[in-house]
Amino acid sequence: MTARRALEVSNPDRVLFPEAAVTKGDVVEHYYRVAPRMLPHLLDRPITLVRYPRGIASKGFFQKNVAKHYPEDLIGRIEMPRKKGVTVHPSVCTADGLAYLANQGTIEFHVPLATKHDRWRPDRLVMDLDPPEGSGTGVHEAAWACKELFDELGIETTPMTTGSRGFHVCARLLPRESMSATAHKLAAILLRRHPDLLTNEFLKENRKGRVLIDWMRNGGLATVVAPWSLRARPGAPVAMPITWDELNGTASDAFTINDELDRPDHLLGLAPSEPAPLIEAVDRIVEEQGIELEYIDRFGRRR
């Protein structure tokens, strides 16, 4: 276990999850407890924090820029160029750093699919599956549809509960290629195969009971929730890699802060795949089947 610094938790009895009676002290303890599992998913990645200093019953906010008062011995800095200027994100590599950010009211940790060493060449590929509003219907079936396609392409995957409404289907890659265009084509192939199950419509009123397959998580500026991160939802759920054997009997928010979370890391257990053969195979399917790519942004606008 990672040695602990004498971190004084401010307001440890403050209730952050009212329905589950989970306190700030509990959240800090959670991040100490899962640090050995979680830190490999944060290392060298610019972190986006989702903070709820007063608890999830109050309004939270996203934080990308590291606060100047964060101690440099605990919280690293990663500069990420943007269209206008540079964003200096926090980064962590120790349990104490993770706990420090939790003590700042951080509930969720989100990271990009690439590290600081090459932001345009991800070492992961994620298909984000969001079920219809008010229902989990079809999301497990959608995950199996993703697995079937990836299996055909020779890519090993694992599902992950998001702690929210949906699942991620995840693969590991050797960081050698940009994958945004390929993720778009993978989604297009799946949409062609399963038009009654899947949709690329971000606006919920346009989904017509179908599961959204969000390939845009694979863009250079996009992020996903980190494994073992809490989510700011009732019950204090936790994002968790699982096995395909577990999928059908597992809800997307099945794991909570109160569960035994020292589980095998099924994501890091995957063998990284070479991206070039995947890109070539996907391009070939799109060309042979005459699949036209459609881009719909988060506002429902087509391009």
C-alpha positions in Angstrom: 0.0 0.0 0.0 1.1 3.6 -0.6 2.3 5.3 2.5 0.0 8.1 3.6 0.9 11.7 4.3 -0.7 13.3 7.3 -3.6 14.8 5.3 -6.0 16.8 7.5 -9.4 16.4 6.0 -11.4 19.6 6.2 -15.0 19.2 7.2 -14.8 15.3 7.2 -18.4 15.0 8.5 -19.9 17.0 5.7 -22.4 14.8 3.9 -21.7 14.8 0.1 -24.1 12.0 -0.9 -27.3 12.6 1.1 -29.2 9.4 0.1 -26.2 7.2 1.0 -25.1 9.3 4.0 -21.6 9.4 2.5 -19.4 12.0 4.0 -16.4 13.9 2.7 -14.2 11.8 5.0 -15.6 8.7 3.3 -14.8 10.1 -0.2 -11.2 10.9 0.8 -10.9 7.4 2.3 -12.4 5.9 -0.9 -9.7 7.5 -3.0 -7.0 6.3 -0.6 -8.4 2.8 -0.8 -8.6 2.6 -4.6 -5.4 4.5 -5.3 -3.4 1.4 -6.3 -6.0 0.5 -8.9 -6.9 3.9 -10.1 -3.5 5.7 -10.3 -2.3 3.7 -13.4 -5.3 5.2 -15.3 -4.3 8.7 -14.3 -0.6 8.6 -14.7 0.7 11.2 -17.2 -2.8 12.2 -18.2 -4.2 15.7 -17.8 -7.1 15.4 -15.3 -10.4 17.2 -15.5 -12.0 17.4 -12.0 -15.7 17.5 -11.3 -16.0 19.2 -7.9 -19.0 19.3 -5.5 -17.6 21.2 -2.4 -21.1 21.3 -0.8 -22.2 17.8 -1.9 -24.1 16.5 -4.9 -27.3 18.1 -3.7 -25.7 21.5 -4.6 -24.4 22.6 -8.0 -21.0 21.2 -9.0 -18.6 22.4 -11.6 -15.9 21.1 -14.0 -12.3 22.3 -13.3 -9.6 21.9 -15.9 -7.1 24.5 -14.8 -5.0 23.6 -11.7 -5.4 26.0 -8.8 -2.3 27.9 -8.0 -2.4 26.9 -4.3 -2.3 23.2 -5.0 1.0 22.0 -3.6 3.5 21.1 -6.3 4.8 18.1 -4.3 1.4 16.5 -4.5 -0.2 17.9 -7.7 1.7 18.0 -11.0 1.0 20.3 -13.8 0.4 19.3 -17.5 0.2 22.0 -20.1 -2.3 21.3 -22.9 -2.4 23.8 -25.8 -5.9 24.9 -26.8 -7.2 27.1 -29.7 -6.7 30.1 -27.4 -3.8 29.7 -25.1 -2.8 26.9 -22.8 -4.7 25.0 -20.1 -2.6 23.8 -17.2 -4.3 20.6 -15.9 -3.6 18.9 -12.6 -2.0 15.5 -12.6 -1.4 13.0 -9.8 0.9 10.0 -9.4 0.4 9.2 -5.6 -2.4 8.3 -3.3 -1.7 11.5 -1.3 -2.3 13.6 -4.4 -5.5 11.8 -5.2 -6.7 12.3 -1.6 -5.7 15.9 -1.7 -7.9 16.6 -4.7 -10.8 14.7 -3.0 -10.3 16.9 0.0 -10.9 19.9 -2.4 -14.4 18.5 -3.1 -13.5 16.5 -6.2 -16.0 13.7 -6.7 -15.2 12.6 -10.3 -11.9 12.3 -12.2 -12.0 12.4 -16.0 -9.1 11.8 -18.3 -8.3 11.8 -22.1 -7.5 8.6 -23.9 -3.9 9.7 -24.6 -1.1 10.7 -22.3 0.8 13.9 -22.2 3.6 12.3 -24.2 1.4 12.3 -27.4 -2.0 13.8 -27.1 -3.0 12.8 -30.6 -2.1 9.1 -30.4 -4.3 7.5 -27.8 -3.5 4.3 -26.0 -7.2 3.4 -25.6 -10.3 3.3 -27.7 -13.7 3.7 -26.1 -17.2 3.4 -27.4 -19.6 5.2 -25.0 -23.1 3.7 -24.9 -25.9 5.9 -23.5 -29.3 4.2 -23.1 -32.7 5.9 -23.8 -33.9 8.4 -21.3 -35.5 6.8 -18.2 -34.4 3.3 -19.3 -31.5 0.9 -19.5 -33.1 -1.0 -22.2 -30.8 -2.1 -25.0 -27.5 -1.0 -23.5 -26.3 -4.5 -22.7 -27.3 -5.6 -26.2 -25.5 -2.6 -27.6 -22.3 -3.6 -25.7 -22.5 -7.1 -27.1 -22.9 -5.7 -30.6 -19.7 -3.7 -30.1 -17.9 -6.7 -28.9 -19.0 -8.7 -31.9 -17.5 -6.2 -34.3 -14.3 -5.8 -32.3 -13.9 -9.6 -32.2 -14.2 -9.7 -36.0 -11.4 -7.2 -36.2 -9.2 -9.1 -33.8 -9.4 -6.4 -31.0 -9.8 -7.6 -27.4 -12.2 -5.5 -25.4 -13.7 -5.3 -21.9 -16.9 -3.5 -20.7 -16.9 -0.9 -18.0 -19.7 0.4 -15.9 -19.7 4.2 -15.9 -21.4 4.6 -12.6 -23.9 6.6 -14.5 -26.5 5.4 -17.0 -24.4 3.6 -19.6 -21.4 1.4 -20.3 -18.1 1.9 -22.1 -16.6 -0.8 -24.3 -12.9 -0.3 -24.0 -9.8 -1.5 -25.9 -6.1 -0.8 -25.3 -3.9 0.4 -28.2 -0.3 0.9 -28.9 -0.1 4.8 -29.1 0.9 5.1 -32.7 -2.1 6.6 -34.6 -4.9 9.1 -34.3 -8.2 7.1 -33.8 -11.0 9.7 -34.0 -11.8 9.0 -37.7 -11.6 5.2 -37.2 -13.9 5.4 -34.1 -16.4 7.4 -36.3 -16.2 4.6 -38.9 -16.7 1.9 -36.3 -19.8 3.6 -35.1 -21.1 3.9 -38.7 -20.6 0.2 -39.2 -22.5 -0.6 -36.1 -25.3 1.8 -37.0 -25.6 0.1 -40.4 -25.8 -3.3 -38.7 -28.1 -2.3 -35.8 -30.3 0.6 -36.9 -33.1 -0.3 -34.5 -30.8 -0.6 -31.6 -28.2 2.2 -32.0 -28.3 5.9 -33.0 -25.8 8.7 -33.4 -28.4 11.3 -32.3 -27.2 13.3 -29.3 -30.5 15.0 -28.7 -32.6 12.7 -26.6 -35.8 13.5 -28.3 -34.4 12.2 -31.6 -33.2 8.9 -30.3 -36.6 7.1 -30.5 -35.8 4.6 -27.8 -32.3 3.7 -29.2 -28.9 3.6 -27.5 -26.6 6.4 -28.4 -23.1 5.2 -29.5 -20.8 8.2 -28.8 -17.6 7.7 -30.8 -16.5 11.3 -30.1 -14.9 10.3 -26.8 -12.0 9.4 -29.0 -11.2 12.9 -30.1 -8.0 14.6 -29.0 -9.8 17.0 -26.6 -12.4 14.6 -25.2 -12.3 12.8 -21.9 -13.9 9.8 -20.2 -14.5 9.0 -16.6 -11.5 7.2 -15.0 -11.9 3.6 -13.7 -12.6 3.6 -9.9 -13.8 7.2 -10.0 -16.9 8.0 -8.0 -19.8 9.6 -9.9 -21.9 12.4 -8.5 -25.1 10.4 -8.5 -27.4 9.0 -5.7 -25.8 6.0 -4.0 -22.2 7.1 -4.6 -21.6 4.7 -7.6 -18.2 3.9 -9.0 -17.0 3.4 -12.5 -15.6 -0.2 -12.8 -14.1 -2.4 -15.5 -15.8 -5.7 -15.5 -15.7 -8.9 -17.6 -18.0 -9.9 -20.5 -19.2 -12.8 -18.3 -20.4 -10.2 -15.7 -22.1 -7.8 -18.2 -25.6 -9.1 -18.5 -26.1 -9.3 -14.7 -24.6 -5.9 -14.0 -26.2 -2.5 -13.9 -24.3 0.5 -15.0 -24.3 1.9 -11.5 -23.9 -1.5 -9.8 -20.7 -0.7 -7.8 -20.8 1.8 -5.0 -18.4 3.3 -2.5 -19.6 0.7 0.0 -18.6 -2.3 -2.1 -15.4 -4.3 -2.1 -13.5 -2.6 -4.9 -10.2 -4.4 -4.8 -11.0 -6.2 -8.0 -8.8 -7.2 -10.9 -8.2 -4.5 -13.5 -9.8 -6.0 -16.6 -8.9 -3.0 -18.7 -5.2 -3.0 -18.0 -5.3 -6.7 -18.3 -6.0 -6.4 -22.0 -3.2 -6.8 -24.5 -2.6 -3.5 -26.4 -3.5 -3.8 -30.1 -1.6 -2.5 -33.0 -3.8 0.3 -34.5 -2.7 0.2 -38.1 -4.3 -3.2 -39.0 -7.5 -2.0 -37.3 -7.6 1.2 -39.3 -7.0 -0.7 -42.5 -9.7 -3.3 -41.8 -12.3 -0.6 -40.8 -11.5 1.4 -43.9 -12.0 -1.7 -46.1 -15.4 -2.5 -44.5 -16.6 1.1 -45.0 -15.5 1.1 -48.7 -16.8 -2.4 -49.5 -20.2 -1.7 -48.0 -20.5 1.8 -49.3 -21.1 3.2 -45.8 -21.5 7.0 -45.8 -20.3 8.8 -42.6 -22.8 11.1 -41.0 -21.6 13.7 -38.4 -24.2 14.9 -35.9 -22.9 17.2 -33.1 -24.2 17.5 -29.6 -26.7 20.1 -30.7 -28.3 17.8 -33.3 -26.7 19.7 -36.2 -25.7 17.7 -39.2 -22.6 18.4 -41.2 
